[in-house]
Amino acid sequence: RMINSTLSQKKLLIIDSDLRPSNDKTWCFWETGSPPFQDLIHKEWKRVEVGVDNTRFTESLRHYPYYCLRSGDFQQKILSTLNAQPNVDLHEAEISDFSSSSDRAIVNLESNENFSAEYIFQSCLSPWNSDQDQPDYPLLQHFLGWEIELANPLFDANTFTLMDFDETFDEGIAFIYLLP
């Protein structure tokens, strides 16, 4: 978005701790019409299943297919696009701090390098500050993913399982999310 905005006329430095694409996550979403990054869609499902109390409910998604993007594909496309821009520099480094002078913003790297600019856009959220009040309804989520290949088809490739609840888990809510 930055290279297609009014910032496209500015010199841009993008700093990230790791600029190598990796398939360490996926992003899944519903979309009507053409999905964003359509050329990167890894998988599309047109049916959804939910399991509760050993009962399964399956529905057609009709105009709302569920799409999956792999992070490595997305990162590769973004990096290729940025590398083709003459006004964009990519720098792999750990950021240690931010500061400012009277008219400049400064990013300090762990390597003791510093960069200054009119503006710095920091896209990472700060970690939770324990001094702040706890939220009224805290939500703690853990997702663990495995990619499994089978010799013979076992699942319907057009149906994903959004939630198959595990009622034996006593410490909260647990479910299986299956993307064949």
ROTIZA-848759 format. One line per 5 residues: number of its first residue (from 1); for each residue x, y, z of C-alpha. Coordinates in pm, 1 decimal, decimal comma. Example, Ala and Ser with C-alpha at 12.3 -4.5 7.8 and 13.67 -1.06 7.14 Angstrom:
REM residues 2
1	1230,0/-450,0/780,0  1367,0/-106,0/714,0;
REM end
This chain:
REM residues 180
1	0,0/0,0/0,0  285,0/238,6/72,4  429,0/221,9/-279,3  82,9/298,9/-423,6  20,0/596,9/-194,9;
6	151,4/951,5/-170,8  455,4/795,6/-2,3  556,7/649,2/-338,9  751,2/969,0/-408,2  952,8/933,7/-85,3;
11	1261,5/726,7/-20,1  1150,0/431,5/194,7  1357,7/211,1/423,2  1193,6/-106,1/548,2  1364,3/-278,0/840,9;
16	1270,4/-630,9/944,2  1446,5/-886,5/1160,0  1405,2/-1154,2/891,0  1341,6/-1086,5/523,4  1351,4/-1450,7/410,6;
21	1010,7/-1585,7/306,3  894,0/-1883,2/510,4  573,4/-2084,3/522,4  533,4/-2055,9/898,4  168,0/-1947,9/893,2;
26	-142,1/-1928,4/679,5  -415,4/-1670,1/658,9  -769,6/-1782,5/587,4  -1067,3/-1559,4/518,7  -1408,3/-1530,9/356,6;
31	-1451,2/-1303,9/58,5  -1730,5/-1224,2/-185,8  -1618,5/-1165,2/-541,1  -1248,8/-1173,7/-622,7  -1026,0/-1221,6/-317,2;
36	-722,6/-999,4/-258,4  -399,0/-1154,2/-386,3  -604,6/-1390,0/-601,9  -289,1/-1510,9/-777,9  -155,8/-1635,7/-441,3;
41	-459,3/-1831,5/-322,4  -331,9/-2169,4/-205,5  -671,6/-2329,3/-147,7  -1042,1/-2246,5/-168,1  -1329,9/-2424,3/5,6;
46	-1698,7/-2397,5/-80,0  -1837,9/-2601,2/210,2  -1792,2/-2573,1/588,4  -1845,0/-2828,0/865,6  -1890,7/-2776,0/1240,8;
51	-1891,8/-3062,0/1493,6  -2062,3/-3047,2/1835,0  -2162,7/-3337,1/2063,5  -2065,5/-3597,2/1800,5  -2300,9/-3427,1/1552,8;
56	-2177,4/-3270,4/1230,4  -2335,7/-2976,1/1052,0  -2228,0/-2906,3/692,4  -2331,9/-2604,4/487,2  -2255,9/-2463,2/144,6;
61	-2077,2/-2128,5/157,7  -2250,0/-2014,5/-164,5  -2124,3/-1658,2/-225,6  -1869,6/-1664,1/60,4  -1592,3/-1912,6/-23,4;
66	-1316,0/-1959,2/232,6  -967,0/-1885,5/102,1  -618,8/-1971,2/226,7  -294,7/-1780,0/164,0  44,2/-1918,1/268,9;
71	279,9/-1667,2/428,4  579,4/-1770,8/218,1  395,1/-1701,1/-108,0  270,6/-1366,2/23,7  613,3/-1262,1/155,2;
76	784,6/-1358,0/-173,0  539,9/-1146,9/-375,2  575,9/-845,3/-143,9  956,6/-868,0/-138,0  972,9/-900,1/-518,6;
81	745,4/-598,6/-558,1  948,6/-391,0/-310,9  1282,6/-493,2/-464,7  1159,3/-363,6/-801,1  1099,3/-13,9/-657,0;
86	1396,9/222,9/-700,3  1296,1/429,5/-395,0  1268,6/133,0/-153,3  1556,5/-16,1/44,8  1518,8/-333,4/251,2;
91	1738,5/-381,4/557,1  1749,6/-697,6/769,5  1823,8/-605,0/1132,0  1691,9/-609,1/1487,9  1547,6/-279,5/1610,1;
96	1649,3/-190,2/1963,7  1470,8/141,6/2018,9  1310,9/453,2/1875,3  1397,1/810,6/1965,3  1368,7/1158,7/1820,6;
101	1549,2/1487,3/1786,3  1383,5/1825,6/1742,5  1287,8/1754,1/1379,7  1370,7/1387,4/1307,5  1253,2/1045,0/1414,3;
106	1532,8/795,6/1480,6  1535,9/416,0/1470,5  1822,0/251,6/1660,9  1938,2/-95,4/1560,2  2103,5/-354,7/1782,6;
111	2408,8/-328,9/1553,9  2445,0/33,2/1678,1  2339,4/168,8/1337,6  2089,5/454,0/1344,1  1858,1/583,5/1074,1;
116	1669,0/910,9/1088,9  1371,2/1030,9/891,2  1080,6/1273,1/896,3  851,4/984,0/989,6  883,5/629,9/1118,0;
121	593,8/389,4/1085,3  625,2/110,9/1339,2  396,9/-182,1/1254,3  462,8/-407,3/1554,1  252,8/-385,1/1865,4;
126	423,2/-342,0/2197,7  404,2/-640,9/2431,7  130,5/-638,2/2695,3  226,1/-407,9/2980,2  149,2/-586,5/3307,2;
131	100,4/-248,4/3477,1  -207,4/-186,8/3265,8  -548,9/-302,4/3379,2  -634,3/-653,0/3268,7  -903,8/-667,3/2999,7;
136	-1256,0/-754,2/3113,4  -1267,9/-1063,8/2893,7  -915,3/-1187,8/2827,6  -879,1/-1425,6/2535,7  -585,9/-1663,1/2521,3;
141	-559,5/-1860,9/2197,0  -310,5/-2125,5/2095,4  -300,1/-2273,3/1746,6  -81,7/-2565,0/1652,9  -72,8/-2672,7/1291,8;
146	42,6/-2989,4/1124,7  52,2/-3056,3/754,1  -19,3/-3423,8/695,0  1,4/-3614,7/367,7  -195,0/-3937,4/332,1;
151	-144,1/-4218,2/82,9  -519,9/-4236,2/15,7  -776,3/-3952,9/26,9  -955,2/-3939,5/363,2  -1116,3/-3594,4/369,6;
156	-1348,7/-3409,9/134,8  -1112,8/-3160,8/-33,3  -1398,5/-2912,1/-85,6  -1510,2/-2900,6/280,6  -1312,2/-2753,6/569,0;
161	-1393,1/-2807,0/934,8  -1419,7/-2471,0/1105,3  -1472,1/-2618,4/1450,4  -1493,5/-2974,2/1576,7  -1525,1/-2921,6/1950,7;
166	-1338,5/-3144,1/2197,1  -1568,2/-3175,7/2497,8  -1309,7/-3369,8/2700,9  -1100,6/-3053,9/2748,3  -1194,4/-2906,8/3088,7;
171	-979,9/-2592,1/3097,2  -1165,8/-2388,7/2836,0  -1276,8/-2445,8/2479,4  -1079,2/-2672,6/2246,0  -1155,8/-2755,7/1885,4;
176	-1000,1/-2895,9/1570,1  -972,3/-2670,0/1265,2  -916,2/-2887,5/958,4  -810,8/-2753,4/618,0  -790,0/-3043,1/369,4;
REM end
